[in-house]
Amino acid sequence: MKPSLRVAVAGASGIGKHHAKWYHDCGCEVVAFLGSGDASCRTTAADLVQSIGFSGRGYSDFGQLLEQEEPDVVDVCTPNELHFELAMAALMAGCHVLVEKPMVWDGPADSVRSLDLANRLVDEATERALCLGVCTQYAASLPLYERIYTRETGSYTREIGSQQQVTEFIAEMETLSRGRQRDGAEIWIDMGSHPLSLLLAWMPDGVIDPDSLQVEFAGHQARSRFDFFAGDRRFHCDITARDKSEGVPIRRFGVNGVLVECEGRPDSDGVYQSVLQRKGSEVMGQDFMSLLISQFAAAVRGDEPGPIVTGATGVRNLELQFQIYSAALARS
């Protein structure tokens, strides 16, 4: 049996505590986490003890964490502005890295610098033969979506991008605010990478036709419409990301009118699963983030050819996200 991967989570008080559980569930050992200070570390450690039986250590100094723990994997779940610094330090220490979306965000006004930093991460990982992945987990939803699309149309989704069968892609992604509702620009930074990850999963070499691009950031919503194409393949996209103050957030996506609602809930055994629903029927499978993390761990072990979303795909996603963001700024 291969030894358990040693994982450190940078930022384990929010979404990072769920990442820690997903690593634990796929057989990894969470040995450490990075917190913002002593009080934060004590609180986070107590939460992790309860959820995964954590017996490692919390650090507020990332260099010390890397030196003392020597993790195999570092999972970066910190605020966006720290993604590059921590991911690069981890790669230079010889760690495989999975980073939350957006991959890098060095301020909205400097897309060139942000993309340069993201490419530096890819280059560093490539030079050191390390896995670099990005948490845009909706790319992991396609096998489930295929089942619904096939049932309704008789063809497979994975064939769509190569057979010119897509005419339209629609995605509506809502999130529920905790306190202050974010404006359209903020919600695009947070949520825009998810629908874009679906586009790149279907058409990895696709680009946005700039002449077709229409963007509006208004209130608590970001909406973009554009044609996405590669060679002679082209389809129209309509993407909306929205912040809500109450109710149940909607996550909906699909191609050629076959739209599915996405949610999560425990199965009969109490295991949290992702669920896609359409017209009263549904399919259920492994939670998308759990699937993305388990495949990342398998890629590190050499049991999978690579992460579901690689660093290179993360850069492409960031390019598209900035293109749409910049169009909204130019319009305002």
Buried (B, 14 or more C-beta within 10 A) or exposed (E): EEEBBBBBBBBBBEBBBBBBBBBBBBBBBBBBBBBEEEEBBEEBBEBBEEBBEBEBBBBBEBEEBBEEBBBBBBBBBBEBEBBBBBBBBBBEBEBBBBBBBBBBBBEBEEBEEBBEBBBBBBEBBEEBEBBBBBBBBBBBBBEBBBBBBEEBBEBBBBEBBEEEBBEEBBBBBBBEBEEEBBBBBBBBBBBBBBBBBBBBBBBEEBBBEEEBBEBBBEEBBBBBBBBBBEEEBBBBBBBBBBBBEEEEBBBBBBBBEBBBBBBBEEEEEEEBBBBBBBEEEBBBBBBBBBBBBBBBBBBBBEEBEBBBBBBBBBBBBBBBBBBBBBBBEEEE
